[in-house]
Amino acid sequence: RNLPVQAAIQISYALNHNKKEKLYFQTMVLFCQAKNHEDKKRYFEELMSFKESSVRVLDANHYMFYDKWYYTAVRESLAFFPLHDDNFGKLGKCIIPPISENQVASAVKLLTELNLIEKDDSGRYNRTDALLSTGNTIKSLTLNNFIIHTMKLAENAINTGLKGTNLSSVSFSISESDFEKIQEEVRRCRRKILEIAKNSETPDRVYQFKIQLFPLTGRYEGGNT
């Protein structure tokens, strides 16, 4: 016998699930009761979005990694670029905007010291982890500056008409509870995108993915007038 969604909500409440666990449980019930392939596929994808990405989360000891925007570009390039000690300049020219051979060298030095890259027996540099993240809660001046610098890169992409970009913006009015729901959706979307990147079999380019969600007004407390 199928479990009604309302009953699933009550069971989840009785089990003292947190908000994320409640949503997962309800989605699992909907997946089990889906009557066609499209619905099953949709609910399965939602269930997969709850899966924690196998992403290395950096701590405060690694925050020098975000001191320069090109450190992350150099590191991610190692997914496909065969970097050796004699072709730093060639990699620098591949990065947008281009960086110097010395900047590549400084990036390699720092990344090696932080154990974020390593050199194999053939002399090629490789990433020690496929993906890196700061997590959802850590704040720092260094990270804020990194985000600002990469926003300037987005501005450059717009001004130069760089191909391979996807830029969009929307403004809306919501409540505090709606804001929390959107926050969770952003986290789920981010985890799913990281899984896609992690499982990419033949990467050939580095992309910067950014999400900005911020208030344009103060909170109105006056009620209806």
C-alpha positions as CSV (number, residue, x, y, z in Angstrom):
1,R,0.0,0.0,0.0
2,N,1.3,3.4,-0.9
3,L,2.1,5.9,1.9
4,P,0.3,9.2,1.4
5,V,2.5,12.2,1.3
6,Q,0.7,13.8,4.3
7,A,1.4,10.6,6.3
8,A,5.0,10.7,5.3
9,I,5.2,14.3,6.6
10,Q,3.7,13.1,9.9
11,I,6.1,10.2,10.2
12,S,9.1,12.5,9.4
13,Y,7.9,14.8,12.1
14,A,7.6,11.9,14.6
15,L,11.1,10.8,13.7
16,N,12.4,14.3,14.5
17,H,14.0,14.7,11.1
18,N,15.7,18.0,10.4
19,K,14.6,20.1,7.4
20,K,16.9,18.4,4.9
21,E,16.0,14.9,6.2
22,K,12.2,15.7,5.9
23,L,12.6,16.8,2.3
24,Y,14.7,13.8,1.4
25,F,12.1,11.4,3.0
26,Q,9.2,13.1,1.2
27,T,11.0,13.0,-2.1
28,M,11.8,9.3,-1.6
29,V,8.1,8.6,-1.0
30,L,7.2,10.5,-4.2
31,F,9.9,8.5,-6.2
32,C,8.5,5.2,-5.0
33,Q,5.0,6.2,-5.9
34,A,5.8,7.8,-9.3
35,K,3.7,6.2,-12.0
36,N,5.6,7.2,-15.1
37,H,9.2,7.4,-16.3
38,E,9.4,11.2,-16.4
39,D,8.3,11.6,-12.7
40,K,10.6,8.8,-11.6
41,K,13.5,10.4,-13.3
42,R,12.7,13.8,-11.8
43,Y,12.5,12.5,-8.3
44,F,15.6,10.3,-8.7
45,E,17.6,13.4,-9.8
46,E,16.2,15.2,-6.7
47,L,17.3,12.4,-4.5
48,M,20.8,12.4,-6.1
49,S,21.1,16.1,-5.4
50,F,21.1,15.3,-1.6
51,K,24.2,13.2,-2.0
52,E,27.2,14.9,-0.5
53,S,29.8,15.6,-3.2
54,S,33.2,13.9,-2.7
55,V,34.9,17.3,-2.6
56,R,37.8,18.3,-0.4
57,V,36.8,21.1,1.9
58,L,39.6,23.6,2.6
59,D,40.3,24.9,6.1
60,A,41.8,28.1,7.3
61,N,45.3,26.8,6.7
62,H,44.7,26.7,2.9
63,Y,43.3,30.2,2.5
64,M,46.4,31.5,0.8
65,F,45.0,29.4,-2.1
66,Y,42.4,32.2,-2.6
67,D,44.9,35.0,-2.4
68,K,45.2,35.2,-6.2
69,W,42.5,34.3,-8.6
70,Y,44.9,32.5,-11.0
71,Y,46.0,30.0,-8.3
72,T,42.7,28.1,-8.9
73,A,43.0,28.5,-12.7
74,V,46.4,27.0,-12.7
75,R,45.4,24.1,-10.4
76,E,42.2,23.3,-12.4
77,S,44.2,23.4,-15.7
78,L,46.2,20.4,-14.5
79,A,43.1,18.2,-15.2
80,F,44.0,18.4,-18.9
81,F,47.2,20.5,-19.4
82,P,50.5,18.5,-19.2
83,L,52.4,20.9,-17.0
84,H,56.1,20.4,-16.5
85,D,58.8,22.7,-15.2
86,D,59.7,23.8,-18.8
87,N,56.3,24.9,-20.1
88,F,55.0,27.3,-17.4
89,G,54.8,30.1,-20.0
90,K,52.7,28.0,-22.3
91,L,50.1,27.4,-19.6
92,G,50.1,31.1,-18.7
93,K,49.1,32.0,-22.3
94,C,46.1,29.5,-22.1
95,I,44.6,31.2,-19.1
96,I,42.0,34.1,-19.6
97,P,43.3,36.7,-19.1
98,P,46.9,35.5,-19.7
99,I,49.3,35.4,-16.8
100,S,53.1,35.4,-16.9
101,E,55.5,32.5,-16.6
102,N,56.6,33.9,-13.1
103,Q,53.0,33.9,-12.0
104,V,52.5,30.3,-13.0
105,A,55.7,29.5,-11.1
106,S,54.5,31.2,-8.0
107,A,51.2,29.4,-8.2
108,V,52.9,26.0,-8.6
109,K,55.1,26.8,-5.6
110,L,52.2,27.6,-3.4
111,L,50.0,24.8,-4.6
112,T,52.8,22.3,-3.9
113,E,53.4,23.7,-0.4
114,L,49.7,23.4,0.3
115,N,49.7,19.8,-1.0
116,L,47.0,20.7,-3.6
117,I,49.2,19.5,-6.4
118,E,52.1,17.1,-6.7
119,K,54.7,16.0,-9.3
120,D,54.6,12.4,-10.6
121,D,57.6,10.3,-11.6
122,S,57.5,11.7,-15.2
123,G,57.8,15.3,-13.9
124,R,54.2,16.2,-14.7
125,Y,52.2,18.2,-12.1
126,N,48.8,16.7,-11.1
127,R,46.0,17.7,-8.7
128,T,45.9,15.8,-5.4
129,D,42.1,16.1,-5.3
130,A,39.6,16.4,-8.2
131,L,37.6,19.2,-6.6
132,L,38.0,21.8,-3.8
133,S,35.5,23.8,-1.9
134,T,35.3,26.2,1.0
135,G,32.1,24.7,2.2
136,N,28.9,26.8,2.9
137,T,29.7,28.5,6.1
138,I,33.3,29.8,6.2
139,K,33.9,33.5,5.7
140,S,37.2,35.4,5.4
141,L,38.6,38.6,4.0
142,T,40.8,36.5,1.7
143,L,37.9,34.6,0.3
144,N,35.8,37.7,-0.1
145,N,38.6,39.3,-2.1
146,F,38.8,36.2,-4.3
147,I,35.1,36.4,-5.0
148,I,35.4,40.1,-5.9
149,H,38.3,39.3,-8.2
150,T,36.4,36.6,-10.0
151,M,33.4,38.9,-10.4
152,K,35.8,41.2,-12.2
153,L,36.7,38.3,-14.5
154,A,33.0,37.9,-15.2
155,E,32.9,41.6,-16.1
156,N,35.8,41.1,-18.5
157,A,34.0,38.1,-20.1
158,I,31.0,40.3,-20.7
159,N,33.0,43.2,-22.1
160,T,35.0,41.1,-24.4
161,G,32.1,38.9,-25.6
162,L,33.9,35.8,-24.5
163,K,32.3,32.6,-25.9
164,G,31.3,29.8,-23.7
165,T,29.6,31.9,-21.1
166,N,26.2,31.7,-19.5
167,L,25.1,34.9,-17.8
168,S,21.7,35.7,-16.3
169,S,20.2,37.9,-13.6
170,V,16.8,38.1,-11.9
171,S,15.3,40.2,-9.0
172,F,12.4,39.1,-6.8
173,S,10.7,39.8,-3.5
174,I,10.5,37.0,-0.9
175,S,10.1,36.3,2.8
176,E,12.8,35.1,5.2
177,S,11.4,31.6,5.1
178,D,11.5,31.6,1.2
179,F,15.1,32.9,1.4
180,E,16.1,29.8,3.5
181,K,14.4,27.5,0.9
182,I,16.3,29.1,-1.9
183,Q,19.5,28.8,0.1
184,E,19.0,25.0,0.3
185,E,18.1,24.8,-3.4
186,V,21.4,26.7,-4.2
187,R,23.3,24.2,-2.1
188,R,21.7,21.2,-3.8
189,C,22.3,22.7,-7.2
190,R,26.0,23.4,-6.3
191,R,26.5,19.8,-5.1
192,K,25.0,18.4,-8.3
193,I,27.2,20.6,-10.5
194,L,30.3,19.5,-8.5
195,E,29.4,15.9,-9.1
196,I,29.1,16.5,-12.8
197,A,32.5,18.2,-12.8
198,K,34.1,15.4,-10.7
199,N,32.8,12.7,-13.1
200,S,33.9,14.6,-16.3
201,E,36.0,12.1,-18.2
202,T,37.6,14.4,-20.8
203,P,37.9,17.9,-19.4
204,D,39.4,20.4,-21.8
205,R,38.7,23.8,-20.3
206,V,38.5,25.5,-16.9
207,Y,35.2,27.3,-16.0
208,Q,34.3,29.6,-13.1
209,F,30.9,29.1,-11.8
210,K,29.4,31.8,-9.5
211,I,26.2,32.3,-7.6
212,Q,25.3,35.6,-6.0
213,L,22.2,36.1,-3.9
214,F,22.0,39.3,-1.9
215,P,19.4,41.8,-0.7
216,L,18.6,45.0,-2.7
217,T,16.5,46.5,0.2
218,G,16.2,46.4,3.9
219,R,13.5,44.3,5.5
220,Y,10.2,46.1,5.6
221,E,8.6,45.8,9.1
222,G,5.7,48.2,8.7
223,G,3.0,45.8,7.6
224,N,0.3,46.6,4.9
225,T,-0.6,50.2,4.5
